């Protein structure tokens, strides 16, 4: 079904899909110019959890979950969305912050044509680097380009076009994704919602923009997103998304580890982990379970520490961490990070402060219709789309 009844309210509707490594979410919200968005419907569908990852099966399971979410949003018949956006989390996109330097011995005029030419060259370089290291040499598509900072003759400029200069420096955030992945997402959404302009964006750009906008005095911080299969860390210095690293250890690694250690199913492992972290496990089982969990926590922490070293490159690491993770695991991972002892003294100026990007943080910036489930990822993405992509 492609045709919806018109929404009775004056506010335009937007639809956002959130595609991660563990689930697919969807939300319909009212676009509010000069105000906060209001989410009137949200849904989340898990992706089939396998003991071993096969990319083709993983992609197929993800698209099936997306199909379920899109179908349920369609059946809800909430109105015609003016805007449809899709936010990709790891591993569905790659991103990089790149610095473009250009100069001449004599003054020249900074023009849109010159900037576009330099940017296109940089995108091409990124594509070549990505394809050189990728498992598949299939086509990729740039989905996002943000010009975060322009320096003319060593000074920042907010209005560079038409200026006479000798040196240009542009800091660009570029993200891209596989054509195969994007085409499957577009086909799935277009079966229910026909749109010529489906916007794709990265969760890194969305979370960076929202945190920077909310915490205006916080110029240096880390964004840590712990997904099912991957953990992403982005470092922001002087309001610039300067570096990012990922490691293939997410919360599914913990569940698989429990399953393997005590020879149980993945669902049983989830239940045991839930009992343990909520301190509801019987004493005899708790004693057996604790060393298993401590070992798995240490594995995640070791990867986290190595990633911080990769980010540092002889510069200090921000001590404030904005964390996104499944709500049920916030305390579990916050405790691991806060108890990490080496890096927060060797690489940062003070102990890590972890801020969860959930209801408490986002409450003043997004509203929910009564009885709509609060989903922190969809809330953050709705704020981003309402403020920056509308």
Secondary structure as UniProt FT lines:
FT   STRAND          13..19
FT   STRAND          23..30
FT   TURN            33..34
FT   STRAND          37..46
FT   HELIX           55..76
FT   STRAND          81..88
FT   TURN            90..91
FT   STRAND          94..109
FT   HELIX           112..133
FT   STRAND          140..152
FT   TURN            153..154
FT   STRAND          155..156
FT   TURN            161..162
FT   STRAND          164..178
FT   HELIX           179..190
FT   TURN            191..192
FT   STRAND          199..202
FT   HELIX           203..214
FT   TURN            216..217
FT   STRAND          221..226
FT   STRAND          231..237
FT   TURN            238..239
FT   STRAND          240..247
FT   HELIX           251..262
FT   HELIX           266..277
FT   TURN            278..279
FT   HELIX           283..312
FT   TURN            313..314
FT   STRAND          320..324
FT   HELIX           327..329
FT   HELIX           330..339
FT   HELIX           343..346
FT   STRAND          353..356
FT   HELIX           359..362
FT   HELIX           363..365
FT   STRAND          366..368
FT   TURN            370..371
FT   HELIX           376..384
FT   HELIX           385..389
//
